[in-house]
Amino acid sequence: MARLREQAGDPAGAEAEAVRAVDRGSTDALTTLASLRKRAGDVVGAEALYRQAAELGSIPALVDVARLREQAGDPAGAEAVAALAVERGSTDAQSALAWLRLEAGNTRGAEALYQRAANHGSVAALLSWARLRKRAGDVVGAETLYRQAAEQGSIPARMEVIRLREQAGDTAGAEALAARADWDGLNPYRGLVLQRDGAGDAAGAEALALRAAARGDTGVLVVLAQQRWRAGDTVGSETLYQKAADHGDVKALQYLARQREQAGDTAAAESLYQRAADRGADAAPLYALASLRDQAGDSLNAARLRQFGLTGAGTPASGLDFGRFSQLRS
């Protein structure tokens, strides 16, 4: 209720609601009231309330106390509060202090705090520490830290190790890491392929994309084809779409058909849309075919395509033909 009052522009009412909730024993209300006092400029009162909430077990309140101590120019007090949070099982206060020090330009102090938080098991702090090492030019140290985070299950860290290995010229090492199976749905090959292509290694990018396709991931070829298209390489783009289609990617056929259509090659576009429909794509290629028939003035067959799809012979079906679109809908 206090937050609703505050959102409605009634700070006095919000504080009154928070006070009533505090009287009922709500720890959350204490932190809400502290936040209201802080916004009103009563930093001392806010800190006192945050400390009360912290004494009742609120870790976020400890984080806020640490922030206030840091902002008040009491780094030792801030670190003492952060250490107390660690004793209670949270490294959030150390990471919050590290961020404040980084914002203030105290990189060394920030790094020391990230290191402490990392030593207490924070993977997020380990990643932040690695980023600082990399920014400072210590690529070897950064990679060591990223590897530690990767060993603790961090997929972003593993992606960064792949990038660093690639940048160091260790293409085999980068590919070996990308080949690991446990990526939780993410695709490490895409970034690696685009990185190589962006660095001017078109052949290396294509070779890796083909290896990924051979493992069943044709999406990398499609992404590379799209990048080539954006770069103005129409021929290269269509070649890659065709290779993806040869590996069974139906979407690649549709992209290729669209490019042929945009190039004015209607016959090739129709053929490709038909192939996509025959391979079990959704209704999109059929509607694209219908649109082409409309443009050619063949409204009857366009309507048949939209309603019934294609026959087995690849021609617009009538209601008695039980065409492709009817099969898709069933």
C-alpha positions, 0 to 999 in steps of 0.5 A: 500500500505504501508503494501505491501511495508513493506512485500516486504522488502521495509521499506523506501517505506512503510514509504513514502506510509504511509506519503502520506496517512497521508497527505490525512487524513487517521487515519489508515495510522497514526497508520501504520506509527507509527508502522513503526517508532516503528520497526525502533527504533524511539519510541518517534516518534511512540508515537507522531503518535499514540497520533495523531491517538488517538486524531482523535478517534482511540481506538487501537492507545490509546492502543498502547500509553498505552503500550509504556508508560508502557514499558517506565517505566511510569505506571501512564501515562499508566494507565491515557491513559487506563482510557481515553480509558475507557471514550471512551468506551473501556477496551482494554488498561486496559487489554493490560496493565494487560497482560504486567504487568503479563508478567513482574511478577507484578501479583498484578498490573495485577489483579488490572487492570483486576478488573478495566476492569471487573468493566467497563463491560469486560467479557474477563477481568473478565475471566482473573481475575478469572484465576489469582485467581485460580492460586493463590489458591483462588478457591472460589474467582475464582468460584465467578468471573467465575459465574459472567462471566457466568451470562453475557453469557460466555460459557467458564466461565460456563464450568469452573464453572462445572469443579470447582463444579466437583472438589469440589465433587458437582457432582449434581451441576455440572450436573445441570449446564450441563443440561442447554439448552443454550450452543450454540452448545457446549457439556458440558457433554463431558468434565464432563464425561471425567473428571470423567473417567480420575479421575478413576470414570468409573461407574460415567462417564458411568452413566452420558453418559447414561443420556446424551444419554437418552436426545438425545446426544449419542455423549458423549457415543461415546467419552467415548468409544474412550477414553476407546479404547485408554486406551486399554479397548477394551471390555469396548469400544465396550460395550459403542459403542453398548449402543450408537448404541442402542440409535440410533447412526449409527456412533457408529455402524461403529466404532464398526464394525471397531474394530471388523474388526481390531480384525479379526472378519470379520463376526461380522464386516460385520454384523455391517456394514450392520446394519449401512447401513440399518439405513441410514448411508452414503456410508462409511459402504458400501465401508467398506463391499466392501473392506472386500469382496475384501479381501475375493477374492469376487471381483464381489460382492465388485464391486456390493456393490460399484456401487449399494449397498445392496438389502433389504435382505442385499446382494450385489445388481445388477443394477436391484435391486435398491440397498441401495447405489442408494437410498442414491444417489437419 
